[in-house]
């Protein structure tokens, strides 16, 4: 985890970890098969910090949002982990499985059928990872604000060079995409998605 935090995910190799532990790669392979497994173990260690609620049918939607927020929070708190989460396509470590079960239990408590809960949980997981990936980039300096600003200005300048009626809405949304609106955008997405799930559950 220290290598990940200080040097990034690309620096986390079996040889580099072995050096940090003052041992040889062969000794490390006796415990971990490869870098992919090592990445899963790092992700599992971080996700273990996420509290798992007991499903309450009266407030299942708030519990779902709390769980997603907690997942994002722990991924952003550890530099590089959000990228690891993307690189691990189907995590099957203890913490990942417990979180998956917890999310399904919450969605089922809300009245969703198992297939619906599965699809909904998958979408929420993808959103949590995507949000954490972007937030981590801003938090740990992986995204260059100056470069983002320059690209945004180039995009606006290009669109303004076209007929005004081509992008009447796109030219007005810049104010909504900023660090100040990040939390608001997250809450909007969660509220909107959960509202749709409630409608679906009511039809079951």
Buried (B, 14 or more C-beta within 10 A) or exposed (E): BEBBEEEBBEEBEBEBBBBEEEEEEEEBEEEBEEBEBBBBBBBBBBBBEBEBBEBEEEBBBBBBBBBBBBBBBBBBEBBBBBBBBBEBEEBEBEBBEBBBEBBBBBBBBBBBEEEBBBEBBEEBBEBBBBBBBBBBBBBBEBEEEEEEEEEEEEBBEEBEEEEEEEBEEEBEEEEEEEEEEBEEEBEEBBEEBBEEBBEBBEEE
